[in-house]
């Protein structure tokens, strides 16, 4: 499938591009040059923000070794989770799967520390993001079909692979145990429910969530019990899949990026996550694409609504918990939206029956 010949950006994308140009680079030139020095190259001009990533510390830089993307990890990131992500990317490179490519510094390291912060350098991928673009229905469904097929190929490339490091949202490949299991979610919810909100912009959303705490806890317990009775296939998943994390080359190849949430988990979860970002009328195209490269059993189809509810409710608790730690009213909005979506019912939002 060839790249669409004409792509028109939506206003939100244009605004993002303008903001990226107006804001100072997320990584200053002197820091970027110091990072590149660890990779045996140097900065040749001032770095610039990626057009849709101006809020993040992610810049594109012209260097003596070519065009590179430099990423500064958040302060909350740790070496174990970054090593987990990087081992997956290294495996995908060996498997010749179309994903972003890491550069290697001294001693073959893919992570470097400069001034107390952690960085990685990637080859620049010239493919284009088609998120926030006006596309015809036919073109959008073709792209979703390719996205689904790419996810199937990703799962095949990761079959049987055991990554180094770990991610706190995933399971232990050996025991199947989950650090953030049902007990963690219920205890976290009980703690959050017991904290009364103060007057402020967040008050309404907190009180709304508190009023649903019993429903969330009971529903999550029931869903966890249902899922425990089903032997769902597990493997390394992307964890944040969707067209927003795909770059399409001119020949139609979809290149996958942003593996920060990759982890050992239910394989089906990648489909559930994507469904939340795809209009119901287009979900069949995505599933059809996936099924050209992977098999989905009748059991997996049957459990989709259950896993969809479980994913949203557990995610709501985590978003609320992150708000309690770091603030950010958008986290409460996300938590409330997830619970409200479950209350509305999944049947209209999960229609992959192709």
JOMOCOR-V333281 format. One record per run of one state. SS is the DSSP state (H for helix, E for strand, C for the rest). FROM is the first residue (numbers start at 0). LEN is the number of residues. If there is no record, write none. Layout:
BEGIN
SS&FROM&LEN + SS&FROM&LEN
END
This chain:
BEGIN
C&0&7 + E&7&2 + C&9&1 + H&10&12 + C&22&6 + H&28&9 + C&37&5 + E&42&1 + C&43&4 + E&47&2 + C&49&8 + E&57&6 + C&63&2 + E&65&7 + C&72&6 + H&78&16 + C&94&4 + E&98&1 + C&99&2 + E&101&1 + C&102&3 + H&105&3 + C&108&3 + E&111&3 + C&114&2 + E&116&7 + C&123&4 + E&127&1 + C&128&4 + E&132&2 + C&134&2 + H&136&22 + C&158&12 + E&170&1 + C&171&6 + E&177&1 + C&178&3 + H&181&13 + C&194&8 + H&202&9 + C&211&1 + H&212&16 + C&228&5 + E&233&4 + C&237&5 + H&242&3 + E&245&3 + C&248&5 + E&253&3 + C&256&6 + E&262&4 + C&266&2 + H&268&7 + C&275&4 + H&279&12 + C&291&6 + H&297&29 + C&326&2 + H&328&16 + C&344&10
END
